[in-house]
């Protein structure tokens, strides 16, 4: 369509109000049946808090219906916008925006697309607050209703696909969690899941007997050697959920890298986070062969190919995490010692069963990774459409 879009202030095409919070000192105001929606919950279909009719009447909290457009005004969630999934009451950090039915989705996507532009221009206060008067003054570029609906419906289709793929991902993760719990159950309490064709008893062995060497990667201050581009430096932030990620990247200069030549990681090694979120592990793949690392426990040179994969999945189950938490020391920042992990005992099946289990879980993890990739690609598509379809 080639019809010129009309610019209007949001306050000219809508009505709105904000809510309030019942006094937390009065216990009779809480524990009722009214969902109490706070700014961090505008995308959710349930709330953590519920208030009573008495709490609603004796505060500025206001009721909204499912389908109301909600805009977060305060704090870390400033600028978040969504259509409410539930009936409930809102607090003062939320602005409820009432529009004609055909405008709701379009305005939601328009505000979503312009979130950071609005924040950069209008954010107020040390905590990063927006005001209702400011949001009502935001200019919206509006096409005719027919074009609004076409744009909104296209983006809704992409959102529906994202939701569908997310549900599939959640089911895969639940299945993996249940499989890990059954497969690596505490043998002293529960029978370990067995597979057809494997009947040998599992053997308890200390980790120092299945790796040639267990020790620390570099421990100390490395920040003076950070550079904008150089050797990737593997840190605890890069180890999560059994995998290595590059969400946060640090690079070190060549001189510092060369000094760690005797501590470099090699394909097949297992690394474990030593402090903070202790116990998270990952297997070093070919991509990270000869990488340097910081503040990680390194299990070097496994005695067979599938040991590290097997243990990487083992350490993701709740029973193993609980055992490591018992070993962790320190009050402020928890950490675990390489010497304790050397003496850590694990039940191992024979080599063939270990290979079977590792391959099964690797295939499942690969499926999960593919599912995550689909969601990422669809999210990028939605962002692209928001940028291209809105003036």
C-alpha positions in Angstrom: 0.0 0.0 0.0 1.2 3.5 -0.8 -1.1 5.5 1.5 0.9 8.0 3.6 1.1 7.1 7.2 -0.4 9.6 9.8 1.6 10.7 12.8 -0.4 10.8 16.1 0.6 11.0 19.7 -0.1 7.8 21.7 -2.3 9.8 24.1 -4.5 11.0 21.3 -5.5 7.5 20.2 -5.7 5.8 23.7 -6.7 6.1 27.3 -4.4 4.8 30.1 -3.8 4.5 33.8 -1.1 3.1 36.1 -1.7 1.0 39.2 -0.4 0.8 42.7 0.8 -1.5 45.5 -1.1 -2.5 48.6 0.8 -1.9 51.8 3.2 -4.8 52.5 2.7 -4.2 56.2 -0.9 -5.4 56.1 -0.9 -9.1 55.6 -4.6 -9.2 54.9 -3.9 -7.5 51.6 -2.0 -10.5 50.2 -2.7 -14.1 49.6 -6.1 -13.6 47.9 -7.3 -14.6 44.4 -6.4 -11.6 42.3 -3.1 -12.0 40.3 -0.9 -9.0 41.1 1.0 -8.2 37.9 4.4 -6.5 38.2 6.6 -5.1 35.4 8.8 -8.2 35.2 5.7 -10.3 34.7 3.9 -8.6 31.8 5.1 -11.3 29.3 4.0 -14.2 31.6 0.7 -16.1 32.1 1.0 -16.2 35.9 2.2 -14.1 38.8 4.1 -14.8 41.9 1.9 -12.6 44.1 -1.9 -12.5 44.7 -3.8 -9.8 46.5 -7.2 -9.7 48.2 -10.3 -7.6 47.4 -9.4 -5.7 50.6 -5.9 -5.0 49.2 -7.3 -3.8 45.9 -9.8 -1.4 47.6 -7.3 0.1 50.0 -4.6 0.8 47.4 -4.1 2.4 44.0 -3.8 -1.1 42.4 -6.1 -1.3 39.4 -7.8 -4.2 37.6 -7.1 -4.9 34.0 -8.5 -7.6 31.6 -6.7 -10.1 29.5 -5.8 -8.5 26.2 -4.9 -5.1 27.7 -1.7 -3.5 26.4 0.8 -3.2 29.3 3.9 -0.9 29.2 6.7 -1.2 31.9 7.7 2.2 33.2 10.3 1.5 35.9 13.7 0.0 36.5 15.4 -2.8 34.5 12.2 -3.6 32.6 11.6 0.0 31.4 10.2 -0.1 27.8 9.0 -3.7 27.9 5.6 -4.0 26.3 3.1 -6.8 25.8 -0.6 -7.7 25.7 -1.6 -9.2 29.1 -2.2 -12.9 29.1 -4.3 -12.8 32.2 -6.9 -10.8 34.2 -5.3 -9.2 37.2 -4.3 -6.0 39.0 -1.3 -3.8 38.1 1.2 -1.9 40.2 2.5 1.6 39.7 5.4 0.4 37.5 2.9 -0.6 34.7 0.9 1.6 32.4 -2.2 0.0 31.0 -3.0 1.4 27.5 -6.5 1.1 26.1 -7.0 1.3 22.3 -9.4 0.3 19.6 -9.2 -3.5 19.2 -7.7 -3.3 15.7 -4.9 -1.0 16.9 -3.6 -3.0 19.9 -1.1 -5.4 18.1 0.2 -2.7 15.8 0.9 -0.3 18.7 2.5 -3.1 20.7 4.9 -3.9 17.9 5.6 -0.2 17.2 6.5 0.4 20.8 8.6 -2.8 20.9 10.5 -1.7 17.8 11.2 1.8 19.2 11.9 0.6 22.8 15.6 1.7 22.8 14.9 4.9 20.9 12.3 5.9 23.5 14.6 5.0 26.4 17.5 6.9 25.0 15.4 10.0 24.6 13.2 10.0 27.7 14.7 7.9 30.5 14.5 9.7 33.8 15.9 9.1 37.3 18.8 7.1 38.7 16.8 3.9 38.5 15.9 4.4 34.9 12.2 5.4 35.0 9.8 6.5 32.4 6.6 8.5 33.1 3.1 7.9 31.8 3.0 11.5 30.5 6.1 10.8 28.4 4.8 7.6 26.9 1.5 9.3 26.0 3.5 12.0 24.2 5.3 9.4 22.0 4.6 9.9 18.3 3.2 6.9 16.5 3.1 6.6 12.7 -0.2 5.0 11.7 -1.3 3.5 8.4 -4.9 2.8 7.7 -6.4 0.0 9.8 -6.3 -2.5 7.0 -2.5 -2.1 6.6 -2.0 -2.2 10.4 -3.7 -5.6 10.5 -1.6 -7.0 7.6 1.6 -5.9 9.3 0.5 -7.2 12.8 -0.7 -10.5 11.4 2.6 -11.1 9.6 4.6 -10.6 12.8 2.1 -12.6 14.8 2.7 -15.6 12.6 6.4 -15.3 13.3 5.7 -15.0 17.0 3.5 -18.1 16.9 6.3 -20.0 15.2 8.7 -18.8 17.9 6.3 -20.0 20.7 5.8 -23.3 19.0 9.6 -23.9 18.7 10.0 -22.8 22.3 7.5 -25.3 23.5 9.3 -28.0 21.6 12.6 -26.9 23.1 11.1 -26.9 26.6 9.9 -30.5 26.1 13.3 -31.6 24.9 15.0 -30.0 27.9 12.5 -31.7 30.2 13.1 -35.0 28.5 16.9 -34.6 28.8 16.6 -33.7 32.5 14.5 -36.7 33.3 16.8 -39.0 31.3 19.9 -37.7 33.1 18.2 -38.2 36.5 17.3 -41.8 35.7 20.6 -42.6 34.0 22.9 -41.1 36.6 20.7 -41.7 39.7 22.5 -42.0 43.1 23.2 -45.8 43.0 23.1 -46.0 46.8 19.4 -44.9 46.7 18.0 -45.6 43.2 18.6 -48.2 40.4 20.5 -46.7 37.5 18.6 -46.8 34.1 19.9 -49.8 32.0 19.7 -50.4 28.3 18.9 -53.6 26.5 22.0 -55.6 25.8 24.0 -54.2 28.7 24.0 -56.1 31.9 27.4 -55.6 33.5 27.6 -54.0 36.9 28.7 -50.4 37.1 32.1 -49.8 38.7 32.8 -46.9 41.1 36.1 -45.2 40.3 37.8 -42.0 41.4 38.4 -39.4 38.7 42.1 -39.5 39.2 42.1 -43.0 38.0 40.4 -42.2 34.7 42.4 -39.1 33.8 46.1 -38.9 33.5 46.2 -35.4 35.2 43.7 -33.2 37.0 44.7 -29.7 37.9 44.0 -26.0 37.6 44.2 -23.7 34.6 45.9 -20.4 35.2 44.9 -18.9 38.6 45.6 -15.2 39.2 45.1 -11.8 37.7 45.0 -11.9 33.9 43.4 -8.6 33.1 46.7 -6.7 32.4 47.1 -9.1 29.5 43.7 -8.6 27.9 43.7 -7.2 24.3 41.0 -6.4 21.8 42.1 -9.2 19.5 44.4 -12.1 20.2 44.1 -15.6 21.7 40.6 -16.5 23.0 40.8 -17.0 26.8 38.3 -19.5 28.1 36.7 -18.4 31.4 34.0 -19.6 33.7 31.5 -17.3 32.0 31.9 -19.4 28.8 30.9 -22.7 30.5 27.2 -23.3 31.0 24.8 -26.2 30.6 27.5 -28.6 29.5 28.6 -26.4 26.6 31.1 -23.7 25.7 29.5 -20.4 24.6 31.0 -17.2 23.2 28.4 -14.8 24.8 31.3 -13.1 26.6 34.7 -13.0 25.0 38.1 -12.2 26.5 41.4 -12.2 24.5 44.9 -12.3 25.8 48.2 -11.2 24.2 50.7 -13.6 22.6 53.3 -13.2 25.4 50.9 -14.2 28.1 49.6 -17.0 26.0 53.1 -18.5 25.4 53.7 -18.5 29.2 50.8 -20.9 29.6 52.1 -23.4 27.1 52.1 -26.2 29.7 48.5 -25.5 30.7 46.9 -25.3 27.3 43.7 -27.2 26.7 43.5 -30.1 24.3 40.6 -31.8 22.5 38.9 -34.3 24.7 39.8 -32.6 28.0 37.0 -31.8 30.4 36.9 -28.4 32.1 34.9 -27.5 35.2 34.0 -24.1 36.7 36.0 -23.7 39.9 34.3 -20.7 41.6 30.9 -19.0 41.4 28.6 -21.4 39.6 30.8 -24.3 40.6 30.5 -27.7 38.9 29.4 -26.6 35.4 31.4 -28.5 32.8 32.2 -28.7 29.1 34.3 -30.9 26.8 37.0 -29.3 24.8 36.3 -29.7 21.1 38.7 -29.4 18.2 37.7 -25.7 17.9 39.2 -24.9 21.3 42.3 -27.2 21.0 45.4 -25.3 22.4 43.2 -22.7 24.1 44.3 -21.0 27.3 42.0 -20.9 30.3 41.4 -19.1 33.5 40.2 -20.4 36.9 38.9 -23.7 35.6 39.7 -27.3 36.8 41.0 -29.2 33.9 40.7 -33.0 33.6 43.4 -33.9 31.1 44.0 -36.9 28.8 41.0 -39.3 29.5 41.9 -42.9 29.3 39.3 -43.5 26.6 37.5 -41.4 24.0 34.0 -41.2 25.6 35.0 -40.6 29.2 34.7 -36.8 29.0 31.4 -36.8 27.2 30.0 -39.3 29.7 31.2 -37.2 32.6 30.0 -34.0 31.1 26.5 -35.3 31.0 26.9 -36.9 34.5 27.7 -33.5 36.0 24.5 -32.0 34.6 22.3 -34.2 36.8 21.0 -33.0 40.2 22.6 -35.8 42.2 26.1 -34.8 40.9 25.5 -31.1 41.4 24.5 -31.7 45.0 27.7 -33.7 45.7 29.8 -30.9 44.3 28.0 -28.3 46.3 28.8 -30.3 49.5 32.5 -30.1 48.5 32.5 -26.4 47.7 34.0 -24.1 50.3 33.9 -20.3 50.9 31.2 -18.0 52.3 31.1 -15.2 49.8 32.3 -16.9 46.6 32.0 -20.7 46.6 34.8 -22.7 45.0 35.9 -26.3 44.7 39.4 -27.6 44.8 41.1 -29.7 42.0 42.4 -32.0 44.7 38.8 -32.8 45.9 37.7 -33.4 42.4 40.6 -35.9 41.9 39.1 -38.0 44.7 35.5 -37.5 43.5 33.9 -41.0 42.8 31.6 -41.8 39.9 29.8 -45.0 38.8 31.0 -46.0 35.4 29.5 -48.7 33.1 31.9 -50.6 30.8 33.4 -49.0 27.8 30.7 -50.1 25.3 27.8 -49.0 27.4 29.6 -45.7 28.2 29.9 -45.2 24.4 26.3 -46.0 23.9 25.1 -43.6 26.6 27.4 -40.8 25.4 26.3 -41.1 21.8 22.6 -41.2 22.8 23.0 -38.0 24.9 25.1 -36.3 22.3 22.4 -36.8 19.7 19.8 -35.4 22.1 22.0 -32.4 22.8 22.5 -31.9 19.1 18.7 -31.8 18.6 18.3 -29.3 21.4 21.0 -27.1 19.8 19.2 -27.2 16.5 16.0 -26.2 18.2 17.7 -23.3 19.9 19.1 -22.3 16.5 15.6 -22.3 14.9 14.4 -20.0 17.7 17.4 -17.6 17.2 16.7 -17.5 13.5 13.0 -16.7 13.9 13.8 -14.1 16.5 16.2 -12.4 14.1 13.5 -12.6 11.4 11.0 -10.9 13.8 13.5 -8.1 14.6 14.1 -7.6 10.8 10.4 -7.3 10.1 10.0 -4.8 13.0 12.8 -2.7 11.5 11.5 -2.9 7.9 7.7 -2.7 8.3 7.5 0.3 10.7 8.2 3.8 9.7 
